[in-house]
Amino acid sequence: MPQYVWSQHHNYHHLHNGNWDKYRGPLSTLSVEEYAALSGGKQRLYRHARHVALAPLGGFVYLIFNPRYNWLKGCVGLLRHTLRAKLAQPHIPISTHAAGFKTRYWESAKEFWHMTGNNLVLLAVWLALCMAVGVGSFSAIYLISLSLAGGAGIVLFTVQHNFEHAYAADSARWDCDRGSMKGTSYLVLPAWLNWFTANIGYHHIHHLSAAIPNYGLVRCHDEYRHLFDDVSRLRLSQVHASLKCILWDRKAQRIISVAEYRRQCAVSPPLARGG
């Protein structure tokens, strides 16, 4: 991942965590009303696309495909814009034309250069490894391992914000501190898994202050344990159930599961359309 670009996205996540009007998480969570407006087929597609079995595919798209595709598509747009502008106004420098290019793939020239540097170095490494061990071996090992690792990361990140009755407010009622304490879970993991995941389970501490390094999260949690009684605790056995919490209940200002949505529909049928 281009580090600077990722850090900008990470900062946005922290600034708006719990404000589901502005940030819907990695699953692009729908509100109850948006889900109800879908046809039965689209509702099934929405549910199945967020099944845990597809997490490795999500890891592939997030880590391997999107950073390359977005950069290439943005570069093609930049080249096309610059050439057209230069032909229309040849007396203006190319750098000036390029500076006027706008795209959703990067917000600034700094982001563009970080994306470009990341991709050129990575593609060169890929080529070198293909030459060293063969295209087939490299592709199999690299794609499978990174997809599985990315899928695991997506699962761990998702359940730290999508869990039963997680805080999910609209902009008018959003509170930053409440988003950190009630919209983020404490994922209780074995010590060895905490080490392998850089203490990602202590996500509530991370959201209170992203400046705390990963090796200081446990000590901070233990020292101020009495402040975190209301933080939702999840165990590995609860992860699968939490991944089913994929709807935002605007009225209740919380995340709910499809099963809870259906129970609501049974009480108030007019809310529902489709399955």
TIBAZA-569157 format. One record per residue: x, y, z of N, C-alpha, C in turn. Coordinates in steps of 0.02 Angstrom, whole numbers, plus 50000, padded with zeros to 5 digits. Layout:
<nodes>
XYZXYZXYZ...
</nodes>
This chain:
<nodes>
500424994050000500005000050000500445006250000500265011549961500635017949966500525020750037501065021250076500995022850147500645029550159500855034750123500575041350136499825041450119499645038450063498945038250043498535034450094498795028650116498445024750167498365028750231498885032450250498855036350312498305041750308498195044550249497675049450241496985046250251496895040350223496265036750232496165034750305496725032750337496695030850407496495036850450496785042650436496605048650473495865050450464495615049650403494905050950391494465046250432494665039950434494295035050474494265037150547494835039450574494845041550645494445047850657494455052450611494095058750619493345057750618493105052350585492385051450576492135044850603492535041250642492315034850668491675035550709491175031550694490535031950728490035036350693490275040550647489835044850608489685041250542489145037550540489005033250483488695037050425488555043450435488375047750378488975048850333489565048950363490175050750326490625044750312490585039650354491045033950345490685027450360490625023150310490235016950317490685010750327491325011650340491755006050353491955002250291492364996950299492624993150242492084989350204491514988050236490974984350204490464988850170490574995450172490095000250144489394998550168489314998450233488694996250266488095000550245487554997150226486935000550208486525002150269486115007350265485635008650317485035003950308484625003350359484034999050355483585001250298483505007850290483075010450236483355008750168484015009450160484335007850096484275000450079484354996250130484294989050120483574987150103483094990250137482394988650124482174990650054482504995750026482324998049959482584993449904483034988849921483304984249871482814978749854482874975949794482484970049776482744964049815482364958749816482574952749852483244950149827483354950249761483984947849733484564952149754484474958649755485024963149775485164962649850484644961349889484764960249960485184953949971485034948549935485434942449940486154943649918486234947449864486904948949840487294952949892486964957749924487284961849976487514957450034487094952750055487274948250111487844943650091487784940450033488274935450013488964938649999488964944849973489594948149958489984949750022489654949650080489974951150143490064944950186490004939050155490114932850191490854931850205491004928850262491704928050283492104923950233491764919450196492124915250147492434919350091492164925350080492424929650026492954934650051493144934050114493644938650142494304938450104494564932450084495184932450045495124936149979494534935749947494434939649886494464947049901494164949049957494214956049978494924958049992495324953550021496034954950032496414955949968496254951849918496574952549852496404959249821495764961049822495544967349791495854973349828495844973049894496074978749934496824979749931497204974249935497934974949940498294974549873498034970549827498394969449764498084973149706497434972349697497114974949636496994982549639496644984849689496444991849691497024996849688497564995949728498105000849724498425001349655498464995649618498734995849550498224998749501497604996349505497084998549457496945005949464496865008349526496715015449536497275019949510497895017749522498465021649497498475021749420498395015949389498415015649316497835019549285497245018849313496665022449285496755029949294497015032049351497145039149362497675041749315498195037749303498735039949258498485040649186498055036049165497765036549097497355042949092496965044449143496565050549143496995056749142497545056549181498015062249183498335063249115498555057849083498875058449017498385061148965497775058548966497265060848918497105068248928497025070148991496875077249007497435081848984498055079848998498635083948982498725084748907498655079248871498725079548798498195083948766497575083148787497035087148759497135094548774497335095948836497435102948855498025105948818498555102048807499145104548772498985105948698498575101648668498385102748598497945108948592497515110048641497065115848639497425122348655497925121948701498295127848723499045126248724499365125748666500065123548663500565128248695500375134448706500835139348735500905138548811500455134848841500465133848914500885127748931501335128148981501755122448998501355116149017501635110349002501295104049018501175103449094501655105749134501575105249207500965109049231500815114649199500225118549217499585114749200499575111749141498995107749121498895101849169499445098549186499405092749231499155094749300499365100649323499155102949389498405104149393498095105449336497375106649335496955100349332497275094549331496915088149327496625086249395495995084249395495645082149455495405074949446495495070949499495275064049496495095061749566494685056549570494495053849636495025049049662495535047649622496035042649641496585045549684496685052149683497165055349728496935062449740497105064949800496885071549821497395077049808498015075149798498555080149791499125077149750499585081549729500175079249692500595074649736500615075949802500995071749848500725064649848500065063949849499765057249847499945053749781499905057449726500065054549661500785051849660501255055849684501955053649681502085047749728501735047549785501815041849829501525035549797500955036249764500665030549728501125028249672501405033049635501845031349579502475027849604502795030549655503395027349682503255020449708502705019649745502515013149772502425007949717502055009849665501895005149612502505003349569502925008249554503515006849514503995002249550504095003449615504544999149654504234992149660503594991749675503274985349685503264981249621503094984449565503084980849501503774978349482504284982249499504974980149485505164974049527504944974049591505074968249634504704962149609504084963049589503694957449560504074954449501504304958649457504654956349396505294952549415505664955149463506284951849485506134945049515505624944549555505454938149586505184933149535504814935549486504584931149432505174928249393505674932449382506264930049346506664925149389506644926149455507044921949500506724915049512506064914849522505744908449541505234906149490505094910249440504584908349390503924911749404503574913449350502944917049356502434912949395502374906449379501874902249412501984901649486502584900149507502734899449579502634905949616502904911349588502834917749622502104919649629501724919049575501014921049576500624917049626500724910449627500354906149673500504907949745501144908349762501334909649832501134916749853501284921549811501154928549828500414930049832500044928149781499324929849779498934926349834499094919949845498724916249897498884918849966499524919649982499714921850049499464928950064499534933450016499324940350028498564940950031498214937049991497484937049993497224934550059497534929050084497324926350149497474931350206498074934250204498264939050255497814945250252497674947650191497234953450184496524951850207496294945750192495624943850214495574943650290496094940950322496104940750395496104947850424496494952250393496504959150416495834962650409495494961350354494834964350343494334961850395494364955350410493914952450460494044955650528494684956050548494844958850613494634966150618494754969950565494574977050565493814977850567493464973850528492734974550523492404973450590492584968150626492234966650689492414971550744492894975950731493044981050781492584987050774492164987050722491684992450714490984989850696490944984150665490304981050650490194975250698489834976550751489654971350798488954973250826488654968650861487964969750882487884976050923487464980550898487274986850930487874991550940488344991150895488894996050895488615003050883488925007850915488715014850908488795017050835488255019550806488275021750736487795027650729488055033650735487645039650737487635043250670487145047750662487165052250605487565058450625487685062750577488125068550590487855073050646487195073850649486905078450697486995076050769487015069350779487055066650847487725063250862488205063950818488845060450826489275063750879489615059550918490095061850969490735057850960491295061250953491925057950937492145053050992492115055151055492325050851110491875044751116491225045751106490765040151110490885035251053491075038050995491245033750939491835029250955492325031950993492905027951011492745022651063492315024251110492165019751165491605014851151491095017151114490505012951101490465010551029490855013650985490845011650915491445007550896491835005650946492445001650935492464996050987492654990150966492654984451012493364983051038493374979451093494004976751121494004969351103494414967451055494444960551032494934956651075494664952351118495074948651165495394942651129496044943051120496414937951083496944934651127497144928551110497714925451146498334929751138498784929251186499384933451186499784932551122499854926351097500244925251036499934928650976499254928850974498914931950918498934939550924498944942050986499054949250994499724951350965500234947050975500904948550949500894948650873500574943650843500564943150770500154948750738499674951450773499234956650745499414963650771499994964250802500234970750828499724973950875499404969750917498924972050967498314975650937498124973450878497544976650845496904975950886496884970850929496274969750969496124975451017496644979251036496544984951081496354991151041495854990250999495684995450951495365001550985495035000451042494725006051078495255010951102495835008351124496385012651145496665016451084496745012751030497015015850968496575021550945495905020850953495465026250930495445032150978495585030851040495625036551087496245040751073496785037451050497395041051032497795036750984497785038750920498155034950869498905035850877499115040550919499835041750928500155036550974499765032651009500035027451053500305021751010500935020051015501215014550973500905007850993500915003150947500574996850959500844993251021501494994051036501784990651094501584993951160501254999751157501035003151218500285002351232499924999151186499194998651192498984994451252499314988751262499134984251317499244987651385499824990751393499974994151456499474999751470499295003451417498805008851426498125006051446497925000551414497284997451431497284995051504497824991751524497854989051592497864994551644498214999951629498275005451678497615009051688497215009451636496585013151641495985008551630496065002251649495554997151638494864999351665494855002851720494225004851752493815009651708494125012651658493765017351614493425013751556493565007351548493335003851488492814998551502492444999351556491934994351573491384993951520491244999651487490704999751438490934997951367491564996751358491814994851292491604987651277491324986451218491104979751200491704975151191491674969351224492204964351220491984958751174492404957051126492264951551080492814946351086492604940051082493084934551080493074931551010493574927450996493614924450929492984920550912492674917550962492064913650951491484918050930491534924550941490994929150925491104932950859491684931750828491854935450768491364933950711491214927650700490774925750645490084928950652489814929050712489154932150723489194939650712489744942750732489814949950723489844951950650490114947450608490154948950537489474949050503488954946850538488274947050512487924953650529488274957950567487994964450584488174969350529487764969650478487944973350417487414978450398487014980750447486514985850433486544991350485486434997450463486425003250509485705005150522485505004650585484835006750606484875014150625484645018450579484685025650591484275027750652483685024850659483235026850714483545025250782483825019250788484115017150852484845019550858485135022050804485825024450804486315018950825486265013250789486695007550805486725002850746487204998150749487284993050698486884986850719486534983850672486144977950687486284972550635486064966550650486134960850604485524960550558485584956750504485014955650460484464952050497484644947550542484144943850581483724948750624484054953650654483684958550694483244962850649483494964450591483094968350543482454964450525482524958050514481934953950496481444953650554481694953450615481244953650673480864960250675481214965650660480874972150657480334972150603480494969050546480014968850491479394964850509479494959650551478934955550572478444959550615478724964250652478304968650694477994974250653478394976850604478164982450563478294980750489477884976550458477994974150390478094979450337477784985450341477874990250287478594992550277479044991350326479744993450319480114989350266479854983250254480244978650214480004977950143480494977050099480354975150030480874969850013480664964449984481144959149966481314954950026481864950950019482054946050071482604948350115
</nodes>
